[in-house]
Protein backbone atom coordinates (compact mmCIF):
# COMPACT_ATOMS: atom_id res chain seq x y z
CA UNK A 1 0.00 0.00 0.00
CA UNK A 2 1.77 3.12 -1.25
CA UNK A 3 -1.10 5.48 -0.76
CA UNK A 4 -1.73 8.51 1.40
CA UNK A 5 -5.44 9.17 1.86
CA UNK A 6 -7.08 12.42 2.86
CA UNK A 7 -10.63 13.17 3.94
CA UNK A 8 -12.73 15.02 3.14
CA UNK A 9 -11.98 15.83 -0.51
CA UNK A 10 -13.85 19.11 -0.28
CA UNK A 11 -14.84 21.20 2.73
CA UNK A 12 -16.81 24.42 2.96
CA UNK A 13 -16.87 26.07 6.36
CA UNK A 14 -17.89 29.34 7.91
CA UNK A 15 -15.51 31.49 9.87
CA UNK A 16 -17.01 30.41 13.19
CA UNK A 17 -16.97 26.67 12.47
CA UNK A 18 -14.64 24.01 13.84
CA UNK A 19 -13.65 21.25 11.46
CA UNK A 20 -10.87 18.72 11.04
CA UNK A 21 -8.90 17.35 8.11
CA UNK A 22 -7.68 13.78 8.27
CA UNK A 23 -4.69 12.08 6.68
CA UNK A 24 -3.75 8.42 6.83
CA UNK A 25 -0.90 6.26 5.54
CA UNK A 26 -0.06 2.62 6.10
CA UNK A 27 3.43 2.57 4.62
CA UNK A 28 5.16 2.65 8.00
CA UNK A 29 6.47 6.15 7.34
CA UNK A 30 7.52 7.97 10.49
CA UNK A 31 7.47 11.52 9.12
CA UNK A 32 4.25 13.25 8.10
CA UNK A 33 3.64 16.72 6.75
CA UNK A 34 0.94 19.31 6.22
CA UNK A 35 1.25 21.73 3.31
CA UNK A 36 -0.96 24.58 2.15
CA UNK A 37 -1.19 25.36 -1.56
CA UNK A 38 -2.83 28.35 -3.19
CA UNK A 39 -3.78 28.32 -6.85
CA UNK A 40 -0.83 28.37 -9.28
CA UNK A 41 1.66 28.43 -6.38
CA UNK A 42 3.95 25.74 -4.96
CA UNK A 43 3.05 23.96 -1.72
CA UNK A 44 4.07 25.78 1.44
CA UNK A 45 5.14 23.73 4.44
CA UNK A 46 3.02 24.15 7.56
CA UNK A 47 3.94 21.36 9.99
CA UNK A 48 6.20 18.33 10.21
CA UNK A 49 5.74 15.39 12.56
CA UNK A 50 8.59 13.00 13.13
CA UNK A 51 7.94 9.86 15.17
CA UNK A 52 4.62 11.33 16.23
CA UNK A 53 6.20 14.46 17.66
CA UNK A 54 5.87 17.94 16.18
CA UNK A 55 9.31 18.82 14.84
CA UNK A 56 8.60 21.83 12.63
CA UNK A 57 5.95 24.53 12.86
CA UNK A 58 6.43 27.11 10.14
CA UNK A 59 4.96 29.95 12.23
CA UNK A 60 1.44 28.85 11.35
CA UNK A 61 -1.41 30.79 13.05
CA UNK A 62 -2.93 29.05 16.04
CA UNK A 63 -6.27 28.69 14.27
CA UNK A 64 -4.57 25.66 12.65
CA UNK A 65 -3.85 22.92 15.18
CA UNK A 66 -2.12 19.71 14.11
CA UNK A 67 -2.37 16.40 15.88
CA UNK A 68 -0.68 13.05 15.34
CA UNK A 69 -2.63 10.41 17.34
CA UNK A 70 -0.49 7.53 16.05
CA UNK A 71 2.12 6.76 13.44
CA UNK A 72 -0.46 6.28 10.67
CA UNK A 73 -2.74 9.20 11.29
CA UNK A 74 -2.39 12.98 11.04
CA UNK A 75 -5.12 15.49 11.73
CA UNK A 76 -5.39 19.22 11.16
CA UNK A 77 -7.96 20.93 13.36
CA UNK A 78 -9.40 24.16 12.03
CA UNK A 79 -11.08 26.90 14.06
CA UNK A 80 -12.05 30.49 13.34
CA UNK A 81 -10.51 30.47 9.88
CA UNK A 82 -10.40 33.44 7.53
CA UNK A 83 -11.41 33.53 3.86
CA UNK A 84 -7.72 33.82 2.90
CA UNK A 85 -7.20 30.36 4.42
CA UNK A 86 -9.10 28.89 1.49
CA UNK A 87 -6.64 26.62 -0.30
CA UNK A 88 -5.71 23.03 -1.12
CA UNK A 89 -4.34 21.31 1.99
CA UNK A 90 -1.94 18.51 1.23
CA UNK A 91 -0.67 15.79 3.50
CA UNK A 92 2.53 13.91 2.79
CA UNK A 93 4.61 11.20 4.39
CA UNK A 94 8.19 10.05 4.09
CA UNK A 95 10.19 7.01 5.06
CA UNK A 96 13.64 7.19 6.53
CA UNK A 97 15.62 10.38 6.61
CA UNK A 98 14.81 13.69 5.01
CA UNK A 99 16.85 12.64 1.98
CA UNK A 100 14.00 10.52 0.66
CA UNK A 101 11.05 11.48 -1.52
CA UNK A 102 7.67 12.36 -0.07
CA UNK A 103 4.36 10.68 -0.87
CA UNK A 104 1.46 13.09 -1.17
CA UNK A 105 -2.23 12.60 -0.65
CA UNK A 106 -4.80 14.01 -3.09
CA UNK A 107 -5.53 16.99 -0.85
CA UNK A 108 -8.56 18.61 0.74
CA UNK A 109 -9.99 21.62 -1.09
CA UNK A 110 -11.02 24.02 1.68
CA UNK A 111 -13.29 27.01 1.14
CA UNK A 112 -13.88 29.43 4.02
CA UNK A 113 -17.00 31.58 3.64
CA UNK B 1 10.53 30.69 1.90
CA UNK B 2 10.62 29.27 -1.62
CA UNK B 3 14.11 28.55 -2.80
CA UNK B 4 13.86 27.77 -6.45
CA UNK B 5 13.01 29.52 -9.62
CA UNK B 6 11.70 27.56 -12.55
CA UNK B 7 11.47 28.51 -16.15
CA UNK B 8 9.55 28.69 -18.20
CA UNK B 9 6.51 29.42 -16.01
CA UNK B 10 4.33 27.95 -18.75
CA UNK B 11 5.11 25.75 -21.74
CA UNK B 12 2.79 24.65 -24.53
CA UNK B 13 3.88 21.97 -27.00
CA UNK B 14 2.44 19.42 -29.42
CA UNK B 15 2.24 15.74 -28.65
CA UNK B 16 5.44 13.97 -29.62
CA UNK B 17 7.67 16.97 -28.96
CA UNK B 18 10.17 17.16 -26.14
CA UNK B 19 9.61 19.43 -23.13
CA UNK B 20 12.44 20.95 -21.14
CA UNK B 21 11.99 22.66 -17.80
CA UNK B 22 14.70 24.38 -15.80
CA UNK B 23 15.14 24.92 -12.09
CA UNK B 24 17.60 27.09 -10.19
CA UNK B 25 18.18 27.07 -6.46
CA UNK B 26 20.18 29.06 -3.93
CA UNK B 27 21.67 26.90 -1.17
CA UNK B 28 23.81 23.78 -0.99
CA UNK B 29 21.69 20.69 -1.39
CA UNK B 30 21.66 17.00 -0.56
CA UNK B 31 19.35 16.16 -3.39
CA UNK B 32 16.92 17.64 -5.87
CA UNK B 33 13.56 16.12 -6.64
CA UNK B 34 10.97 16.64 -9.37
CA UNK B 35 7.25 16.30 -8.76
CA UNK B 36 4.22 16.41 -11.06
CA UNK B 37 0.83 17.77 -10.08
CA UNK B 38 -2.29 17.28 -12.13
CA UNK B 39 -4.80 20.08 -11.79
CA UNK B 40 -6.05 20.44 -8.23
CA UNK B 41 -4.63 17.11 -7.08
CA UNK B 42 -1.74 15.82 -5.00
CA UNK B 43 1.88 15.77 -6.09
CA UNK B 44 3.49 12.69 -7.54
CA UNK B 45 7.20 12.10 -7.10
CA UNK B 46 8.96 11.63 -10.45
CA UNK B 47 12.68 11.41 -9.86
CA UNK B 48 15.37 12.19 -7.28
CA UNK B 49 18.92 13.14 -8.15
CA UNK B 50 21.62 13.31 -5.50
CA UNK B 51 24.15 16.11 -5.29
CA UNK B 52 26.97 13.80 -6.46
CA UNK B 53 25.05 12.75 -9.58
CA UNK B 54 25.03 14.66 -12.83
CA UNK B 55 22.35 12.90 -14.82
CA UNK B 56 19.56 10.44 -14.18
CA UNK B 57 16.99 8.71 -16.40
CA UNK B 58 13.60 7.21 -15.69
CA UNK B 59 11.56 6.10 -18.68
CA UNK B 60 10.91 9.21 -20.80
CA UNK B 61 12.37 11.49 -18.12
CA UNK B 62 15.92 12.76 -18.05
CA UNK B 63 17.16 14.97 -15.23
CA UNK B 64 20.46 16.79 -15.09
CA UNK B 65 22.04 18.55 -12.14
CA UNK B 66 24.81 21.14 -12.19
CA UNK B 67 25.75 21.96 -8.60
CA UNK B 68 28.32 24.55 -9.71
CA UNK B 69 25.54 26.54 -11.37
CA UNK B 70 22.93 25.49 -8.80
CA UNK B 71 20.60 24.40 -11.55
CA UNK B 72 18.72 21.37 -12.81
CA UNK B 73 16.70 20.52 -15.87
CA UNK B 74 13.92 18.03 -16.53
CA UNK B 75 13.47 16.72 -20.05
CA UNK B 76 10.34 14.82 -21.03
CA UNK B 77 10.78 13.10 -24.38
CA UNK B 78 8.02 12.19 -26.82
CA UNK B 79 5.42 14.04 -24.77
CA UNK B 80 1.82 12.86 -24.49
CA UNK B 81 -1.40 14.72 -23.71
CA UNK B 82 -1.39 12.89 -20.36
CA UNK B 83 1.84 14.74 -19.45
CA UNK B 84 -0.18 17.94 -19.14
CA UNK B 85 0.39 19.04 -15.54
CA UNK B 86 2.41 21.38 -13.33
CA UNK B 87 5.98 20.31 -12.65
CA UNK B 88 7.86 21.37 -9.51
CA UNK B 89 11.47 20.98 -8.57
CA UNK B 90 12.19 20.68 -4.86
CA UNK B 91 15.44 20.67 -2.94
CA UNK B 92 16.54 19.21 0.36
CA UNK B 93 19.23 21.47 1.78
CA UNK B 94 22.32 20.33 3.63
CA UNK B 95 21.12 22.26 6.68
CA UNK B 96 17.75 20.77 7.26
CA UNK B 97 15.26 18.22 6.08
CA UNK B 98 12.64 20.52 4.65
CA UNK B 99 11.61 20.15 1.05
CA UNK B 100 11.73 23.57 -0.62
CA UNK B 101 9.74 23.90 -3.82
CA UNK B 102 10.36 25.99 -6.90
CA UNK B 103 7.59 28.07 -8.42
CA UNK B 104 6.66 25.39 -10.95
CA UNK B 105 6.24 25.06 -14.70
CA UNK B 106 2.77 24.57 -16.16
CA UNK B 107 3.07 22.19 -19.12
CA UNK B 108 0.33 21.85 -21.70
CA UNK B 109 0.65 19.10 -24.31
CA UNK B 110 -1.80 19.45 -27.18
CA UNK B 111 -2.95 16.32 -29.01
Interface residues (C-beta under 8 A of the other chain):
Chain A: X4 X6 X40 X41 X42 X43 X44 X45 X48 X56 X88 X90 X92 X97 X98 X99 X100 X101 X102 X103 X104 X105 X106 X107 X109
Chain B: X2 X30 X31 X33 X35 X40 X41 X42 X43 X44 X45 X48 X88 X92 X96 X97 X98 X99 X101 X102 X103 X104 X106
